[in-house]
């Protein structure tokens, strides 16, 4: 294993990565190397997000908080994590960022040196001058890897509506055709029932840019009857295809769904129930699905708390294959060797994907880890690799066909700290 950029934490990292986990020693894992920016050594950070590509560019965002609110920060590497530029604060107004594990800022690369960062921003004042508890979806674009940013742009078309309220749980995607898209949970049509702190269901809306983030079309409706506080997952193809994974909420059924468009997101005629788990919950589970895509489909991962599925499957994380036609494959359970597996993540990688979950290893109940494993396109799994101890939240990003990047928050004695590693499995 190669350790870079964070030498004061070498003993801790060795314990985290190789501690007492047989999966971590499996020879099929070729390399795990740490690349945490040195600037994060003493930073109390949370809610990381990642973007990476096959050209060696890596973007890491994180959130810091003080009495004034929260800010989102960005650090970019052009050399596969060997060096990171000094971090920059992305939000123009200090303290405006609304963030937590399921609804954090997100980042994506465009062509050249372009990088896009989007987040839910607290609205301090409406057009009528009345303060409201409302968030808008805000994006900033940089064409020099974060050294300078264009002015912020609000993507939700009701940003100036004094009756508009909540927007969040956003996801972002770009493609090789120079397009970008952002989707989010939208509360503009939501009415709270008496005594409700949060709505039982909301909508998903999508905004698309044909020029990689320079200008944005008016947002469009993707789906109604959507779980109000579960993150989304988005794929933007280069042929007009858009796929969006979300959790439904009709009749309080919290089952996974996949909406697809063939006209660049203008309409979503294909909306598939991925798995009829029959998870009825009068409340929000705050655990969204994950998506990895190929040219004709890919893999879909989700968590269910239901034990009333047709085959009596227990609560846990599951994976299915999906196709652009709307078909889905057999369901594969992903809880082997784990306890309390939840919060699934996927990152495309070669002829398959990397799956990540937060879990407790069965052989060591004292560790709460990020568990990752490679999957082929039929969802056949490889061995688990356990990362970290006291992991609170995590994210994966594809670095091309041979690498996946993982970032997580580690709960340490001096406070929560960000960890960033590159994983290169032998497929």
HUWO-V763940 format. One line per field, one symbol per residue. ss: DSSP state (A for helix, B for strand, O for the rest). phi: phi as a letter, one per 20 degrees, with the letter a starting at -180 (. if undefined). burial: # if it has 9 or more other ideal C-beta (glycine too) atoms within 8 Angstrom, else .. A space follows every 10 residues. Layout:
# HUWO-V763940
ss = ???
phi = ???
burial = ???
This chain:
# HUWO-V763940
ss = OOBOOOAAAA AAAAAAAAOO OOAAAOOOBB BBBBOOOAAA OOOOOBBBBB BBOOOOOBBB BBBBBBOOBB BBBBBBBOOO OOOOOOOBBO OOOOOBBBOB OOBOOBBBBO OOOOBBBBBB BBBOOOOOOO OOOBBBBBBB BBOOOOOOOO OOBBOOOOOO OOOOOOBBBB BBBBOOOOOB BBBBBBOOOO OOOOOOOOOO OBBBBBBBBO OOOOOOOOOB BBBBBBOOOO OOBBBBOOOO OBBBBBBBOA AABOOBBBBB BOOOOOOOOB BBBOOOOOOB OOOOOOOOOB BBBOOOBBBB BBBBOOOOOO OOOOOBBBBB BBBOOOOBOO OBBOOOOBBB BBBBBBBBOO OBBBBBBBBB BOOOOOOBBB BBBBBBOOOO BOOOBBBOOO BBBBBBBBOO OOOBBBBBBB BBOOBBBBBB BBBBBOO
phi = .ddcmbgfdg gffgffecic egffegffef accecggffe gdeecblfcc cbbfeneccc dbcccbfepc cddcccddcl nfcdfgfcfe ffdgnefdbb gecdgccbed fmefcdccbe dfeebefend fcebcdedcc ccdclnfccf gfceeffdfe efefcebale bcbcbfendb bccbfcdfde cffgneebff bccdccdcde dmofccfffc febdldgfbc fdcccdfecn ecccebdfbf lmedefccec cdcmnfbcfd cdffbeflee beqeflceec bccdfdqqcc cbdceeddfg dmffgqeccc eccffofcef edfcdfmcdl fblfcccfbl erbddcbead ffebfeddce dcbecefemf eeffcddnbm febbbdbfdo fdccdccbdd edfeofcecc cddceee
burial = ..####..## ..#.#####. #.##.#..#. #######.## #.#.###### ###..##### ####....## #######..# #..##.##.# #...#####. ########## ...####### ###..#.... ...####### ##..##..#. .#####..#. ##.####### #####..### ########.# ........## #########. .##..##.## .##..##### .######... #########. .######### #...#..#.# ##.##.#### #..##.#### ###....### ####.#..#. ..#..##### ###..#.##. #####..#.. #########. .######### #..#..#### #######.#. #.######## ########## ..######## .#...##### ###.#.#
